[in-house]
């Protein structure tokens, strides 16, 4: 639920197996479990709507979760630590440090005062050599701490100069080619 709320929203079908076979549910019980999860285990709580379908005599619950304007939402991981997740294709992925900084800077309603520093110039020049770069490559090349590199990347992503492609285990970064001639 938090991954959908933190990303573009989405739908859950309760009572349908991953292979598409309808197993059906007891809708009231499932609804209350989801409502409990959304209010007690998600911070801040998740708003959702539901619709019940009757297919071949079996009930299916369609849960619609809109994209939230109050992000990030968090839910407990296996150890009980509150974590933020995003939705990429059909997977829930732990939000990385850069994504957390993007949300933090974006939610703070202040203008970003970007300084075109030597480090920013080095970073942008790197994209003239490499189409895609990992965080580790960027840190190694521009010789900044991880914290400062993540802040620099977050600011450039918010300004839509750089795009972040998130994968299950790593992220890569690339120039936003629609703006390539603008800097």
Secondary structure, DSSP 8 states (H G I E B T S, - for coil): -HHHHHTT-EEEEETB-TTS-B----HHHHHHHHHHIIIIIEES----EEEEEEETTEEEEEEEE---SS---EEE-TTS-EEEEEEETTEEEE--HHHHHHHHHHHT---------HHHHHHHHHHHH-S-EEHHHHHHHHT--HHHHHHHHHHHHHTTSEEEEE-SS-EEEEE-TTSGGG-
